[in-house]
Structures are given as structure tokens and as C-alpha cells.
Amino acid sequence: MPETAIKKKKAPMRMCVACQTMRPKRELVRIVAGRDGEISLDSTGKAAGRGAYLCRDTACLAKAVKEKRLERALKSRIPAETAILLDRLITEGNDSG
């Protein structure tokens, strides 16, 4: 009698726009550019708009902003104050997680 193998579900993988490493989607943070052009952190991973994934690391965010990788991925300009706000949100997320 054949054994029934229990199939383990594969975790969806995404690439960090800054360091270009593939990681499970849950380990990354999604930044989304909404239809109104507003840039925000997407905690659910399901917000409407164009999204980009980053490691939960301020160094990756800094690299993505400095090299304009985040702007290219989102096809939207990112003001300096928005980058500072994103940095604060990612830092707070690391403290609680």
C-alpha cells in the first residue's frame, strides 16, 4: 500500500530591492505606493498599489533610498521625510518583533 506523503507548503519567496537576497515573504517588509502616490508600510502584504520588499533592516532601507532602488521599484519619487518615516516604522517593528 503506498504511503501518503504529507506535502509541506512552500513559503512564498521575495527579493529585497536593496541587498538582492531572496527570503521568505514573512521575513521582509512591503512598502507600497498607493494609487494616490502615497508611500506607506504595508503590514498586511495585501494593500492595493505597487509594492517593493525590503529586509527589516535600516541599512537595507538606507541603501535602497540612497541608490534610488526603492524609487525605481515603486516607480514613484520618495521624499526625504517619507524615507525618515519609513526608517522609524521599520525600527519600531524590529523592537516589537
A tleap script that builds the chain and sets N, CA, C and O, in Angstrom:
source leaprc.protein.ff14SB
mol = sequence {
  NMET PRO GLU THR ALA ILE LYS LYS LYS LYS
  ALA PRO MET ARG MET CYS VAL ALA CYS GLN
  THR MET ARG PRO LYS ARG GLU LEU VAL ARG
  ILE VAL ALA GLY ARG ASP GLY GLU ILE SER
  LEU ASP SER THR GLY LYS ALA ALA GLY ARG
  GLY ALA TYR LEU CYS ARG ASP THR ALA CYS
  LEU ALA LYS ALA VAL LYS GLU LYS ARG LEU
  GLU ARG ALA LEU LYS SER ARG ILE PRO ALA
  GLU THR ALA ILE LEU LEU ASP ARG LEU ILE
  THR GLU GLY ASN ASP SER CGLY
}
set mol.1.N position { 0.841 -1.175 0.000 }
set mol.1.CA position { 0.000 0.000 0.000 }
set mol.1.C position { 0.892 1.246 0.000 }
set mol.1.O position { 1.788 1.343 0.838 }
set mol.2.N position { 0.677 2.196 -0.907 }
set mol.2.CA position { 1.551 3.367 -0.981 }
set mol.2.C position { 1.327 4.308 0.201 }
set mol.2.O position { 0.204 4.527 0.656 }
set mol.3.N position { 2.434 4.846 0.671 }
set mol.3.CA position { 2.360 5.807 1.769 }
set mol.3.C position { 1.899 7.155 1.230 }
set mol.3.O position { 2.304 7.578 0.147 }
set mol.4.N position { 1.063 7.808 1.987 }
set mol.4.CA position { 0.638 9.142 1.566 }
set mol.4.C position { 1.583 10.160 2.176 }
set mol.4.O position { 1.695 10.289 3.395 }
set mol.5.N position { 2.243 10.862 1.314 }
set mol.5.CA position { 3.195 11.867 1.774 }
set mol.5.C position { 2.456 13.157 2.090 }
set mol.5.O position { 1.608 13.617 1.326 }
set mol.6.N position { 2.794 13.716 3.213 }
set mol.6.CA position { 2.204 14.993 3.592 }
set mol.6.C position { 3.038 16.076 2.909 }
set mol.6.O position { 4.238 16.211 3.149 }
set mol.7.N position { 2.368 16.836 2.057 }
set mol.7.CA position { 3.089 17.873 1.332 }
set mol.7.C position { 3.196 19.122 2.189 }
set mol.7.O position { 2.205 19.644 2.701 }
set mol.8.N position { 4.419 19.577 2.324 }
set mol.8.CA position { 4.671 20.787 3.083 }
set mol.8.C position { 4.530 21.971 2.138 }
set mol.8.O position { 5.110 21.979 1.052 }
set mol.9.N position { 3.768 22.959 2.548 }
set mol.9.CA position { 3.543 24.131 1.725 }
set mol.9.C position { 4.818 24.967 1.667 }
set mol.9.O position { 5.445 25.223 2.695 }
set mol.10.N position { 5.199 25.393 0.459 }
set mol.10.CA position { 6.386 26.224 0.312 }
set mol.10.C position { 6.050 27.658 0.659 }
set mol.10.O position { 4.994 28.173 0.290 }
set mol.11.N position { 6.957 28.293 1.370 }
set mol.11.CA position { 6.771 29.696 1.729 }
set mol.11.C position { 7.057 30.544 0.494 }
set mol.11.O position { 8.051 30.308 -0.193 }
set mol.12.N position { 6.199 31.534 0.196 }
set mol.12.CA position { 6.477 32.403 -0.947 }
set mol.12.C position { 7.750 33.203 -0.706 }
set mol.12.O position { 7.963 33.737 0.383 }
set mol.13.N position { 8.580 33.280 -1.716 }
set mol.13.CA position { 9.857 33.981 -1.608 }
set mol.13.C position { 9.779 35.320 -2.335 }
set mol.13.O position { 9.127 35.441 -3.372 }
set mol.14.N position { 10.452 36.322 -1.775 }
set mol.14.CA position { 10.528 37.641 -2.390 }
set mol.14.C position { 11.969 38.133 -2.273 }
set mol.14.O position { 12.733 37.666 -1.428 }
set mol.15.N position { 12.329 39.091 -3.144 }
set mol.15.CA position { 13.685 39.626 -3.146 }
set mol.15.C position { 13.713 41.033 -2.565 }
set mol.15.O position { 12.881 41.876 -2.902 }
set mol.16.N position { 14.668 41.270 -1.697 }
set mol.16.CA position { 14.891 42.597 -1.133 }
set mol.16.C position { 15.449 43.489 -2.246 }
set mol.16.O position { 16.407 43.113 -2.921 }
set mol.17.N position { 14.853 44.664 -2.438 }
set mol.17.CA position { 15.315 45.540 -3.512 }
set mol.17.C position { 16.694 46.125 -3.228 }
set mol.17.O position { 17.374 46.567 -4.154 }
set mol.18.N position { 17.116 46.137 -1.974 }
set mol.18.CA position { 18.407 46.729 -1.622 }
set mol.18.C position { 19.551 45.720 -1.734 }
set mol.18.O position { 20.503 45.941 -2.483 }
set mol.19.N position { 19.460 44.620 -0.994 }
set mol.19.CA position { 20.583 43.669 -0.949 }
set mol.19.C position { 20.420 42.502 -1.935 }
set mol.19.O position { 21.322 41.675 -2.070 }
set mol.20.N position { 19.277 42.437 -2.619 }
set mol.20.CA position { 19.023 41.430 -3.656 }
set mol.20.C position { 19.045 39.991 -3.150 }
set mol.20.O position { 19.345 39.075 -3.915 }
set mol.21.N position { 18.729 39.776 -1.865 }
set mol.21.CA position { 18.681 38.413 -1.346 }
set mol.21.C position { 17.241 37.918 -1.331 }
set mol.21.O position { 16.319 38.670 -1.015 }
set mol.22.N position { 17.057 36.656 -1.673 }
set mol.22.CA position { 15.742 36.041 -1.653 }
set mol.22.C position { 15.467 35.557 -0.229 }
set mol.22.O position { 16.294 34.871 0.372 }
set mol.23.N position { 14.319 35.913 0.292 }
set mol.23.CA position { 13.919 35.499 1.634 }
set mol.23.C position { 12.436 35.175 1.636 }
set mol.23.O position { 11.708 35.606 0.742 }
set mol.24.N position { 11.980 34.420 2.628 }
set mol.24.CA position { 10.541 34.193 2.741 }
set mol.24.C position { 9.806 35.526 2.907 }
set mol.24.O position { 10.288 36.436 3.581 }
set mol.25.N position { 8.652 35.617 2.291 }
set mol.25.CA position { 7.864 36.856 2.278 }
set mol.25.C position { 7.630 37.415 3.680 }
set mol.25.O position { 7.643 38.631 3.869 }
set mol.26.N position { 7.419 36.547 4.657 }
set mol.26.CA position { 7.135 36.987 6.023 }
set mol.26.C position { 8.332 37.651 6.704 }
set mol.26.O position { 8.155 38.400 7.664 }
set mol.27.N position { 9.543 37.386 6.220 }
set mol.27.CA position { 10.738 37.995 6.812 }
set mol.27.C position { 11.000 39.404 6.285 }
set mol.27.O position { 11.823 40.132 6.839 }
set mol.28.N position { 10.309 39.783 5.228 }
set mol.28.CA position { 10.523 41.082 4.611 }
set mol.28.C position { 9.367 42.017 4.933 }
set mol.28.O position { 8.297 41.581 5.358 }
set mol.29.N position { 9.595 43.288 4.727 }
set mol.29.CA position { 8.550 44.290 4.910 }
set mol.29.C position { 8.202 44.836 3.520 }
set mol.29.O position { 9.084 45.075 2.696 }
set mol.30.N position { 6.900 45.028 3.275 }
set mol.30.CA position { 6.454 45.518 1.977 }
set mol.30.C position { 6.168 47.007 2.081 }
set mol.30.O position { 5.473 47.466 2.987 }
set mol.31.N position { 6.718 47.742 1.139 }
set mol.31.CA position { 6.453 49.167 1.039 }
set mol.31.C position { 5.634 49.346 -0.226 }
set mol.31.O position { 5.985 48.826 -1.284 }
set mol.32.N position { 4.539 50.085 -0.110 }
set mol.32.CA position { 3.611 50.198 -1.227 }
set mol.32.C position { 3.392 51.658 -1.618 }
set mol.32.O position { 3.297 52.543 -0.767 }
set mol.33.N position { 3.313 51.883 -2.923 }
set mol.33.CA position { 2.946 53.191 -3.459 }
set mol.33.C position { 1.499 53.074 -3.901 }
set mol.33.O position { 1.193 52.390 -4.878 }
set mol.34.N position { 0.618 53.739 -3.185 }
set mol.34.CA position { -0.807 53.682 -3.496 }
set mol.34.C position { -1.127 54.423 -4.774 }
set mol.34.O position { -0.272 55.101 -5.343 }
set mol.35.N position { -2.357 54.292 -5.220 }
set mol.35.CA position { -2.774 54.952 -6.463 }
set mol.35.C position { -2.725 56.464 -6.348 }
set mol.35.O position { -2.575 57.165 -7.348 }
set mol.36.N position { -2.851 56.965 -5.126 }
set mol.36.CA position { -2.782 58.416 -4.916 }
set mol.36.C position { -1.344 58.907 -4.823 }
set mol.36.O position { -1.107 60.105 -4.666 }
set mol.37.N position { -0.370 57.979 -4.919 }
set mol.37.CA position { 1.040 58.340 -4.869 }
set mol.37.C position { 1.630 58.316 -3.475 }
set mol.37.O position { 2.820 58.585 -3.305 }
set mol.38.N position { 0.820 57.997 -2.468 }
set mol.38.CA position { 1.299 57.959 -1.088 }
set mol.38.C position { 2.122 56.700 -0.842 }
set mol.38.O position { 1.703 55.598 -1.196 }
set mol.39.N position { 3.296 56.868 -0.233 }
set mol.39.CA position { 4.180 55.751 0.097 }
set mol.39.C position { 3.909 55.348 1.538 }
set mol.39.O position { 3.897 56.196 2.430 }
set mol.40.N position { 3.691 54.053 1.771 }
set mol.40.CA position { 3.428 53.605 3.138 }
set mol.40.C position { 3.940 52.187 3.349 }
set mol.40.O position { 4.253 51.468 2.400 }
set mol.41.N position { 4.016 51.807 4.618 }
set mol.41.CA position { 4.413 50.460 5.004 }
set mol.41.C position { 3.166 49.590 4.965 }
set mol.41.O position { 2.135 49.962 5.525 }
set mol.42.N position { 3.248 48.437 4.309 }
set mol.42.CA position { 2.102 47.544 4.183 }
set mol.42.C position { 2.285 46.365 5.133 }
set mol.42.O position { 3.023 45.426 4.834 }
set mol.43.N position { 1.615 46.419 6.267 }
set mol.43.CA position { 1.776 45.364 7.269 }
set mol.43.C position { 1.035 44.080 6.889 }
set mol.43.O position { 1.416 42.995 7.330 }
set mol.44.N position { -0.020 44.191 6.077 }
set mol.44.CA position { -0.798 43.005 5.708 }
set mol.44.C position { -0.221 42.292 4.495 }
set mol.44.O position { -0.418 41.088 4.327 }
set mol.45.N position { 0.493 43.031 3.647 }
set mol.45.CA position { 1.031 42.444 2.423 }
set mol.45.C position { -0.008 42.355 1.324 }
set mol.45.O position { 0.227 41.724 0.294 }
set mol.46.N position { -1.161 42.984 1.535 }
set mol.46.CA position { -2.247 42.885 0.565 }
set mol.46.C position { -2.783 44.243 0.124 }
set mol.46.O position { -3.796 44.307 -0.573 }
set mol.47.N position { -2.129 45.315 0.514 }
set mol.47.CA position { -2.617 46.643 0.160 }
set mol.47.C position { -2.527 46.857 -1.345 }
set mol.47.O position { -1.606 46.370 -2.002 }
set mol.48.N position { -3.503 47.598 -1.883 }
set mol.48.CA position { -3.521 47.886 -3.311 }
set mol.48.C position { -2.413 48.872 -3.650 }
set mol.48.O position { -2.120 49.789 -2.883 }
set mol.49.N position { -1.818 48.672 -4.790 }
set mol.49.CA position { -0.765 49.566 -5.249 }
set mol.49.C position { 0.484 48.795 -5.608 }
set mol.49.O position { 0.537 47.573 -5.475 }
set mol.50.N position { 1.482 49.516 -6.061 }
set mol.50.CA position { 2.749 48.910 -6.476 }
set mol.50.C position { 3.624 48.704 -5.243 }
set mol.50.O position { 3.850 49.643 -4.479 }
set mol.51.N position { 4.112 47.494 -5.049 }
set mol.51.CA position { 4.875 47.182 -3.851 }
set mol.51.C position { 6.317 46.802 -4.114 }
set mol.51.O position { 6.678 46.380 -5.213 }
set mol.52.N position { 7.131 46.958 -3.087 }
set mol.52.CA position { 8.532 46.550 -3.115 }
set mol.52.C position { 8.857 45.975 -1.748 }
set mol.52.O position { 8.312 46.421 -0.738 }
set mol.53.N position { 9.732 44.997 -1.712 }
set mol.53.CA position { 10.090 44.329 -0.463 }
set mol.53.C position { 11.483 44.724 -0.012 }
set mol.53.O position { 12.398 44.885 -0.820 }
set mol.54.N position { 11.623 44.879 1.307 }
set mol.54.CA position { 12.907 45.208 1.935 }
set mol.54.C position { 13.114 44.332 3.153 }
set mol.54.O position { 12.153 43.912 3.799 }
set mol.55.N position { 14.378 44.057 3.465 }
set mol.55.CA position { 14.704 43.375 4.713 }
set mol.55.C position { 14.294 44.292 5.865 }
set mol.55.O position { 14.207 45.508 5.695 }
set mol.56.N position { 14.046 43.714 7.019 }
set mol.56.CA position { 13.688 44.512 8.200 }
set mol.56.C position { 14.965 45.072 8.827 }
set mol.56.O position { 15.274 44.817 9.992 }
set mol.57.N position { 15.684 45.828 8.031 }
set mol.57.CA position { 16.975 46.356 8.438 }
set mol.57.C position { 17.098 47.789 7.931 }
set mol.57.O position { 16.849 48.065 6.758 }
set mol.58.N position { 17.480 48.687 8.813 }
set mol.58.CA position { 17.586 50.088 8.411 }
set mol.58.C position { 18.698 50.292 7.384 }
set mol.58.O position { 18.631 51.223 6.580 }
set mol.59.N position { 19.721 49.432 7.399 }
set mol.59.CA position { 20.803 49.552 6.428 }
set mol.59.C position { 20.280 49.270 5.014 }
set mol.59.O position { 20.687 49.930 4.058 }
set mol.60.N position { 19.381 48.291 4.884 }
set mol.60.CA position { 18.798 47.991 3.574 }
set mol.60.C position { 17.925 49.144 3.103 }
set mol.60.O position { 17.937 49.483 1.920 }
set mol.61.N position { 17.172 49.748 4.005 }
set mol.61.CA position { 16.347 50.892 3.637 }
set mol.61.C position { 17.226 52.051 3.186 }
set mol.61.O position { 16.937 52.700 2.180 }
set mol.62.N position { 18.296 52.310 3.926 }
set mol.62.CA position { 19.199 53.406 3.575 }
set mol.62.C position { 19.819 53.179 2.195 }
set mol.62.O position { 19.922 54.111 1.398 }
set mol.63.N position { 20.228 51.949 1.919 }
set mol.63.CA position { 20.829 51.628 0.626 }
set mol.63.C position { 19.797 51.774 -0.492 }
set mol.63.O position { 20.105 52.296 -1.564 }
set mol.64.N position { 18.572 51.311 -0.238 }
set mol.64.CA position { 17.517 51.383 -1.252 }
set mol.64.C position { 17.163 52.830 -1.575 }
set mol.64.O position { 16.876 53.149 -2.729 }
set mol.65.N position { 17.178 53.706 -0.580 }
set mol.65.CA position { 16.862 55.116 -0.805 }
set mol.65.C position { 18.043 55.823 -1.472 }
set mol.65.O position { 17.859 56.577 -2.427 }
set mol.66.N position { 19.251 55.579 -0.969 }
set mol.66.CA position { 20.440 56.251 -1.495 }
set mol.66.C position { 20.676 55.918 -2.963 }
set mol.66.O position { 20.978 56.804 -3.763 }
set mol.67.N position { 20.540 54.641 -3.318 }
set mol.67.CA position { 20.789 54.216 -4.690 }
set mol.67.C position { 19.536 54.291 -5.565 }
set mol.67.O position { 19.547 53.842 -6.711 }
set mol.68.N position { 18.456 54.858 -5.019 }
set mol.68.CA position { 17.181 55.045 -5.713 }
set mol.68.C position { 16.565 53.731 -6.199 }
set mol.68.O position { 15.801 53.716 -7.164 }
set mol.69.N position { 16.899 52.648 -5.533 }
set mol.69.CA position { 16.323 51.348 -5.886 }
set mol.69.C position { 14.839 51.283 -5.532 }
set mol.69.O position { 14.037 50.695 -6.258 }
set mol.70.N position { 14.494 51.893 -4.413 }
set mol.70.CA position { 13.102 51.909 -3.980 }
set mol.70.C position { 12.257 52.755 -4.937 }
set mol.70.O position { 11.135 52.379 -5.274 }
set mol.71.N position { 12.794 53.887 -5.370 }
set mol.71.CA position { 12.083 54.735 -6.326 }
set mol.71.C position { 11.834 53.995 -7.638 }
set mol.71.O position { 10.747 54.087 -8.210 }
set mol.72.N position { 12.839 53.265 -8.112 }
set mol.72.CA position { 12.679 52.511 -9.360 }
set mol.72.C position { 11.656 51.401 -9.216 }
set mol.72.O position { 10.838 51.179 -10.108 }
set mol.73.N position { 11.705 50.702 -8.086 }
set mol.73.CA position { 10.781 49.586 -7.870 }
set mol.73.C position { 9.338 50.075 -7.752 }
set mol.73.O position { 8.419 49.432 -8.258 }
set mol.74.N position { 9.144 51.202 -7.089 }
set mol.74.CA position { 7.799 51.727 -6.891 }
set mol.74.C position { 7.347 52.651 -8.018 }
set mol.74.O position { 6.176 53.025 -8.096 }
set mol.75.N position { 8.290 53.016 -8.893 }
set mol.75.CA position { 8.026 53.964 -9.980 }
set mol.75.C position { 7.404 55.243 -9.431 }
set mol.75.O position { 6.442 55.781 -9.979 }
set mol.76.N position { 7.988 55.708 -8.329 }
set mol.76.CA position { 7.477 56.897 -7.657 }
set mol.76.C position { 8.622 57.587 -6.918 }
set mol.76.O position { 9.515 56.919 -6.397 }
set mol.77.N position { 8.599 58.916 -6.871 }
set mol.77.CA position { 9.615 59.671 -6.149 }
set mol.77.C position { 9.368 59.542 -4.649 }
set mol.77.O position { 8.222 59.577 -4.200 }
set mol.78.N position { 10.436 59.395 -3.881 }
set mol.78.CA position { 10.314 59.251 -2.426 }
set mol.78.C position { 10.942 60.466 -1.754 }
set mol.78.O position { 12.161 60.639 -1.792 }
set mol.79.N position { 10.104 61.317 -1.131 }
set mol.79.CA position { 10.645 62.490 -0.426 }
set mol.79.C position { 11.486 62.062 0.780 }
set mol.79.O position { 11.286 60.975 1.322 }
set mol.80.N position { 12.412 62.904 1.195 }
set mol.80.CA position { 13.298 62.597 2.323 }
set mol.80.C position { 12.514 62.343 3.599 }
set mol.80.O position { 12.860 61.443 4.366 }
set mol.81.N position { 11.444 63.134 3.845 }
set mol.81.CA position { 10.671 62.942 5.071 }
set mol.81.C position { 9.957 61.587 5.084 }
set mol.81.O position { 9.766 60.998 6.148 }
set mol.82.N position { 9.563 61.092 3.908 }
set mol.82.CA position { 8.940 59.769 3.826 }
set mol.82.C position { 9.961 58.688 4.143 }
set mol.82.O position { 9.644 57.714 4.826 }
set mol.83.N position { 11.180 58.850 3.652 }
set mol.83.CA position { 12.243 57.880 3.940 }
set mol.83.C position { 12.542 57.847 5.434 }
set mol.83.O position { 12.782 56.775 5.988 }
set mol.84.N position { 12.532 58.993 6.089 }
set mol.84.CA position { 12.770 59.060 7.538 }
set mol.84.C position { 11.640 58.362 8.289 }
set mol.84.O position { 11.881 57.627 9.246 }
set mol.85.N position { 10.407 58.598 7.845 }
set mol.85.CA position { 9.246 57.960 8.471 }
set mol.85.C position { 9.313 56.435 8.305 }
set mol.85.O position { 9.043 55.699 9.255 }
set mol.86.N position { 9.666 55.963 7.116 }
set mol.86.CA position { 9.793 54.523 6.882 }
set mol.86.C position { 10.873 53.922 7.771 }
set mol.86.O position { 10.706 52.830 8.314 }
set mol.87.N position { 11.985 54.647 7.916 }
set mol.87.CA position { 13.074 54.194 8.784 }
set mol.87.C position { 12.576 54.028 10.214 }
set mol.87.O position { 12.889 53.037 10.874 }
set mol.88.N position { 11.805 54.996 10.689 }
set mol.88.CA position { 11.264 54.938 12.049 }
set mol.88.C position { 10.302 53.749 12.196 }
set mol.88.O position { 10.347 53.034 13.197 }
set mol.89.N position { 9.442 53.542 11.208 }
set mol.89.CA position { 8.481 52.442 11.272 }
set mol.89.C position { 9.167 51.074 11.265 }
set mol.89.O position { 8.764 50.166 11.991 }
set mol.90.N position { 10.211 50.937 10.437 }
set mol.90.CA position { 10.942 49.664 10.393 }
set mol.90.C position { 11.676 49.425 11.711 }
set mol.90.O position { 11.697 48.303 12.216 }
set mol.91.N position { 12.280 50.483 12.269 }
set mol.91.CA position { 12.983 50.364 13.552 }
set mol.91.C position { 12.025 49.960 14.661 }
set mol.91.O position { 12.344 49.088 15.469 }
set mol.92.N position { 10.847 50.589 14.706 }
set mol.92.CA position { 9.849 50.244 15.733 }
set mol.92.C position { 9.366 48.816 15.557 }
set mol.92.O position { 9.113 48.122 16.542 }
set mol.93.N position { 9.233 48.370 14.316 }
set mol.93.CA position { 8.811 46.993 14.037 }
set mol.93.C position { 9.845 45.987 14.508 }
set mol.93.O position { 9.485 44.904 14.969 }
set mol.94.N position { 11.132 46.328 14.400 }
set mol.94.CA position { 12.193 45.432 14.884 }
set mol.94.C position { 12.202 45.332 16.397 }
set mol.94.O position { 12.484 44.268 16.947 }
set mol.95.N position { 11.895 46.433 17.078 }
set mol.95.CA position { 11.897 46.425 18.535 }
set mol.95.C position { 10.792 45.527 19.093 }
set mol.95.O position { 11.005 44.833 20.087 }
set mol.96.N position { 9.619 45.535 18.466 }
set mol.96.CA position { 8.493 44.758 18.975 }
set mol.96.C position { 8.527 43.315 18.518 }
set mol.96.O position { 7.867 42.463 19.114 }
set mol.97.N position { 9.293 43.020 17.457 }
set mol.97.CA position { 9.287 41.687 16.886 }
set mol.97.C position { 10.386 40.918 17.400 }
set mol.97.O position { 10.551 39.755 17.032 }
savepdb mol mol.pdb
quit
